[in-house]
Amino acid sequence: MATTTASLDVPASPDRTWQLIGGFDSLPDWLPYIPTSTPGEGGRVRTLVNEDGGVIVERLEFFDNDARSYGYSILSAPFPVTGYRSTLTVHAVPGQDTARVEWSGTFTPDGIGEDEAVALFQGIYRDGLAALHRTLAGETARPS
């Protein structure tokens, strides 16, 4: 099983950051390459469509509002991995009114090497957190 984690300090309080990203169906609010998210099963499943038309179906595995964290698994996606589980967490930065967002995942490469699979998700997490930073800094994720 492979793992990777990315984290980034963002220009907003932990509460404001969690308000934006804490909804399981909120990716289109801050992640431009996921313009569509459709909730299902009472909000426990989301069907995402990326900007290339790829469909990703994910299931919410846990949600902890007090810890500002949720975990999810991929049910189906065009990624060369199996057993994907991920966690998104918002931490307070000690002594500051800013947040540190951590996005981590575990998965088993399928048809590619571990290094290539880790690089794929490290890039997704890094690019996603950069988009979150831009959104919180005042740029919009969704075009008007």
KAMO-V397662 format. One record per pair of residues at least 12 apart in sequence whose C-alpha atoms are under 7 Angstrom apart, sorted by the first residue. I is the first residue (numbers start at 0). GAP is how many residues later the second one is. If there is no record, write none. Layout:
i: <I;I>
gap: <GAP;GAP>
This chain:
i: <0;0;0;1;1;1;1;1;2;2;2;2;3;3;3;3;3;4;4;4;4;4;5;5;5;5;5;5;6;6;6;6;7;7;7;7;8;8;8;9;9;9;9;10;10;10;10;11;11;11;11;12;12;12;13;13;13;13;13;17;17;21;24;24;24;27;28;28;29;29;29;29;30;30;30;30;31;31;32;32;33;33;33;33;34;34;34;35;35;36;43;43;44;44;44;45;45;53;54;55;55;56;56;56;56;57;57;57;57;58;58;58;58;59;59;60;67;67;68;68;68;69;69;69;70;70;70;71;71;71;72;72;79;79;79;79;80;80;80;80;81;81;81;81;82;82;83;83;83;84;84;84;85;85;85;86;86;86;87;87;87;88;88;88;89;102>
gap: <105;106;107;104;105;106;112;116;102;103;104;115;100;101;102;114;118;97;98;99;100;117;96;97;98;116;119;120;93;94;95;96;92;93;94;121;90;91;92;88;89;90;123;87;122;125;126;85;86;87;124;84;85;86;76;77;78;84;85;50;72;46;12;14;21;114;112;113;101;102;105;111;97;100;101;110;109;110;17;18;14;15;16;17;14;15;16;12;13;12;15;16;13;14;15;12;13;24;22;20;21;17;18;19;20;14;15;16;17;13;14;15;16;12;13;12;21;22;19;20;21;17;18;19;15;16;17;13;14;15;12;13;29;30;31;32;26;27;28;29;25;26;27;28;24;25;21;22;23;20;21;22;18;19;20;16;17;18;14;15;16;12;13;14;12;22>
